[in-house]
Amino acid sequence: MTNTADKGDRLASAVSRIRGLLGEANCLVEPAAVEPYVVDFRRLYHGSTPLVALPSTTAEVSAVLAVCNELGVGVVPHGGNTSYCGGATPHAAGDEIVVGLRRLNRIRELDPANHSLVAEAGCVLADVQRAAESVERLFPLALGSEGSCQIGGNLSTNAGGLAAVKYGVARDLVLGLEVVLADGRVLDELKSLRKDNTGYDLRHLFLGAEGTLGIITAASLKLLPRPRTIETLFAAVADPEAALELLGRLRVASGDDVTTFELLPRSAVELVCEHVNPTADPLGGTHAWYVLCEVSSARDDPSLRAAIELELERALEAGLVIDAVFATSGPQREALWRLRESIPEAQRRAGASLKHDVSVPVASLPAFVARASAAALAVVPDARLVTYGHAGDGNLHFNLSVARDGDDALFLARGSDVEAAVLDIVREFRGSISAEHGIGQLKRAQLKSYKGPVALSVMHSIKQALDPNGIMNPGKVLADR
Amino acid sequence: MTNTADKGDRLASAVSRIRGLLGEANCLVEPAAVEPYVVDFRRLYHGSTPLVALPSTTAEVSAVLAVCNELGVGVVPHGGNTSYCGGATPHAAGDEIVVGLRRLNRIRELDPANHSLVAEAGCVLADVQRAAESVERLFPLALGSEGSCQIGGNLSTNAGGLAAVKYGVARDLVLGLEVVLADGRVLDELKSLRKDNTGYDLRHLFLGAEGTLGIITAASLKLLPRPRTIETLFAAVADPEAALELLGRLRVASGDDVTTFELLPRSAVELVCEHVNPTADPLGGTHAWYVLCEVSSARDDPSLRAAIELELERALEAGLVIDAVFATSGPQREALWRLRESIPEAQRRAGASLKHDVSVPVASLPAFVARASAAALAVVPDARLVTYGHAGDGNLHFNLSVARDGDDALFLARGSDVEAAVLDIVREFRGSISAEHGIGQLKRAQLKSYKGPVALSVMHSIKQALDPNGIMNPGKVLADR
């Protein structure tokens, strides 16, 4: 199957057979219709494909994959197209078929008594959240892109987000999976059980595999009781160390109900005030670091606020916290969240940026910030550090913006040097070079450098075992397309 | 490698080389010394081995496996020997080497600020719990056998236990793993991170694989703040449906802090009173079903008890709860727990028993109990049903004891018929035929019948990819030794 002419024939044959299977209406071939499927969210990649197939059932996904596997044609699964790493964008060669999952978008089952729901891959995350809310339940995965990202993509990339400090990442919220394997067979592990020790856990192979081992078509998701008490606070702290000490105290004071714990540097607040909203800063004065913290309880609990306030007073007395404000209304809460969520937009408007989605053990976060900041500034001394993120998980978006009057191109030209400096320090701290955004196309080379050789070898063995023809999202995650 | 004489030579060579590697003192070969390693906890199996190797470092485990892989000699990993399914017992042929992990028992790292600790496989679970307590943390895995089981075995069997309703099962408590692969390579995924999306999640392959893919030598485990408020209550309810309604209400009233929710039938209370402790029944009167419920909070929270009491009063008024008692002292709490934990002993003293460790979706539990009870009694009409367990997880020990004056042998002879009847109903409810005890040797045939063929095929592919010579715990989980 290495002859080029033969390869073209096989691709044409696959396209033709899939058009027959799904019908013309569900097969996009015109360039204008295909375009949204071949450019990634960050516009880092522009791919090409002869066909976007839009199956609406698991059986159709199965039939499409069986054809592609038989003919050795690559398949790129495509959800809400919110990957930060080009994970859902085909290569420019145009020899892969895109499988869009958006028509596979039913909530198959909603079971509040079992605290579970079964959603198909193409369900938009916000719709899953709303389905849970409709029966007084919470589906706790919360992402900036929740209005457009799809649950299949969330699971395939093991999305993290804003509430992982309490609820875990996407893989922690999955009870069961339905997956179409590379050869079209349907792996039905769509159980809604809390305990099931019957052999190898196959769910976790596909969760986070970015579509390289099969296509997740449906999942049974874990729900929780809806929160009835939510307290949101914004605090100024001297440094990341003080932030972590505060986190530890609030975990105890709240009964381990801290659901969000975000760290923001002064630079992020200033960028948002300058570029997005001049009144975004909720506190007077200039402070080096800030924390956005949310505590949620399923219980209707007026005593929770008092318990947190008491702990906060102690933290103020101890000098851990310099200033703090509670949201006392819905709009105030939204304003605090908007400040946090406006940082990417503010960075975009502030010119070129360099971004690193990394994690370290939570306790190592202050030392990591100090070391990595110095190392990055040694490469680009006039850059603005915009290090923010999910400190409660040890997950930082270790970002830099170009200096106020700096040259974008010169700044970006130092990108790989900055990255190497930062990731080497991540390695020293036994951290992760991709905490929540995955690998996709963007970080394949870094994965090869920073992942251990034994782990890489085991990954290749598994890829070979489950996708021997190499048709599933070729060249994503593993580097050897 | 199929010639029998050659096989004997290879086994002898492996034994000799391993004795050289570890030293005579760490190699058990005398029958009396070997005996505890070849008989399982339930005495269902009596195996044989020429050698129990006792490595004390990961490097030694690696060296042992490299030898066995080279020579094609089977290896049986052995922890605290508490498997209910013969998972750690060698076959009777005597052609496998047992690798005992008990000397690999260091706590390598204790990091309260990161809420994590790193323990080697041979650490006894209770010692891990104590290490966490020593720094004001909780390691929440709680099992009846915690005084002797080892963490490596807990993880390899994905143990469940008494607190899974809140904290999840063993696999939910693992941040990172160190594993020696079949060929002796060391897979170092021993990170203590909350977020790490760098390729396939290899941890979850080994968690629950019962030593058939490699040997877990160390794990980074998730800790939580130590509970400061614990409320324990025992309630009489009319039926499993009322129990589940109570669970839902208590989850909300407690802020989702229900950590244990056990269901007990009247028969279990009567068996414990008759065979273990005549004063075990904490409530007057005769009630069909009981619930043992514990609520824990990391917060020092006097209002929690009042909130639960209020909900309990409402449940009494609504007729959901018939009677209830709170533990008001440590000894009272212990007595309630002892009642629950004495059930296996009481069943043992009551004569022959038939046991099924199954799970169904939590909401299906009442219907399952009704259907399975009828089906079991249709086979053994005079048996005593002793259906109890972790109702909050949908996990029941669906057990039967022989009639008071029944014949053990006649009763046991119906075992496979009862099992088939029960497991067929489990399948109808999309449940699990082994919720927390795993497969081992005991349930291989059932796995083959009840697991889907695609899942079985994928499991075999993974086994072949990671252990091509088939040396890791041969004939466990998968049936084709």
Interface residues (C-beta under 8 A of the other chain):
Chain A: D111 A113 N114 H115 S116 T157 N158 G160 A164 V165 V169 R171 D172 L181 R185 V186 L187 D188 E189 K191 S192 L193 R194 K195 D196 N197 T198 G199 Y200 D201 L202 R203 H204 L205 L207 G208 A209 L213 L224 P225 R228 T229 L244 G248 R251 V252 A253 S254 G255 D256 D257 S297 A298 R299 D301 S303 A307 S359 V360 P361 V362 A363 S364 H390 D393 G394 N395 R430 G431 S432 I433 S434 A435 E436 H437 G438 I439 L447 Y450 K451 G452 V454 A455 L456 S457 V458 M459 S461 I462 Q464 A465 L466 V477 L478
Chain B: D111 A113 N114 H115 S116 T157 N158 G160 A164 V165 V169 R171 D172 L181 R185 V186 L187 D188 E189 K191 S192 L193 R194 K195 D196 N197 T198 G199 Y200 D201 L202 R203 H204 L205 L207 G208 A209 L213 L224 P225 R228 T229 L244 G248 R251 V252 A253 S254 G255 D256 D257 S297 A298 R299 D301 S303 A307 S359 V360 P361 V362 A363 S364 H390 G392 D393 G394 N395 R430 G431 S432 I433 S434 A435 E436 H437 G438 I439 L447 Y450 K451 G452 V454 A455 L456 S457 V458 M459 S461 I462 Q464 A465 L466 V477 L478
